[in-house]
Amino acid sequence: MRAVHPRRTALLAATVIYVVGTASAVGQSPFPGIRPATPPANESVTTVNLYDIDIPEGFLPGGEILALFLRGTWDQGGTMDIPAGAYAPGAEVDYIAAGSIKDQIDGSVFIARGEPGQPPGRLTRVKRGATLTLHQGDVVLYQLDAAQHGSTVGDTRATVLSFLIGSNDPPEDPQANQELDNVVYEQLGGLDAGAWSSTAAGPLRISLERSLLAAGGRVPPYTVPEDTAELLAIEAGVMEVGLDFDGDGAPESWTPLQRHQPVNELLGLIRELRAGTEPLAEIPEELTGLGPKAGDALVYLTLRVGGGVANPSTPET
């Protein structure tokens, strides 16, 4: 399968990015402002920290910024070729959720090695143009506008969760020919320039978590700091959200949401979250071995962008 890379058009468009799945507005939780006096009944949430990294100072571009949260599925024999200047300046954070890929990036690159079930360690700088073999649990940070060549390793599928942070300025070479063979990306969420401007000034920390919620389990309302952006994305199952239409803090009705369903019109109304009552009938192939099991009804990701540590230690490897 060969196609023009879908990320460029979405990232560099000067319009508001659609938030697909269950993404909250910046500075909000999907259940803002209310914290119950006692934990809700049947709270059965298991959360796994996939990564928590600080972006080195000077790595991000100035000016207006747009950001996208994506999932890439690399089938056996998949390749991706992106020439330099195809994107505007920025940064990309890739988490290898399953499988392995080889990646060669002609720009500034940092890597944090991880193990399945364990968050990666600290970021370390790698030599420009080096070929990296990335395995499940690894995180790589690199320049968005650098030339890149990637390919799958072995005969298995790879899944990559990518967070792209790019300048709203035009790319150096908007007509650059990007090629993907057996690689498909889908959008999970995004932040437009206005939302990004509300995040913490200075150093940034980006974290990603995966949560598993048993059938009928509930998540208590919580708040997100004003200088932090949060996005939620459903991976499998049904997320039921309680909507507060009269503003008394209690949900009057519940709406079921599944993967890819936009909820922009519901932001500010959601007061509570729970899993559907039916366990997952089948674990998606891309999540096999990553935690979901019989009895889970909902699997979702939480991406946060907030204040970080200036100049994190990044020795060269």
Secondary structure, 3 states (H helix, E strand, C coil): CEECCCHHHHHHCCCCCCCCCEECCCCCCCCCCCCCCCCCCCCCEEEEEEEEEECCCCCCCCCCEEEEEEEEEEEEEEEEEECCCCCCCEEEEEEEEECEEEEEEECCEEEECCECCECCCCCEEECCCCEEEEECCCEEEEECCCEEEEEECCCCCEEEEEEEEEECCCCCCCCCCCEEEEEEEEEEEEECHHHHCCCCCCCEEEEEEEEEEECCCEECCCCCCCCCEEEEEEEEECEEEEECCCCCCCCCEEEEECCCCCCHHHCCCEEEEEECCCCCCCCCHHHCCCCCCCCEEEEEEEEEEEECCCCCCCCEC
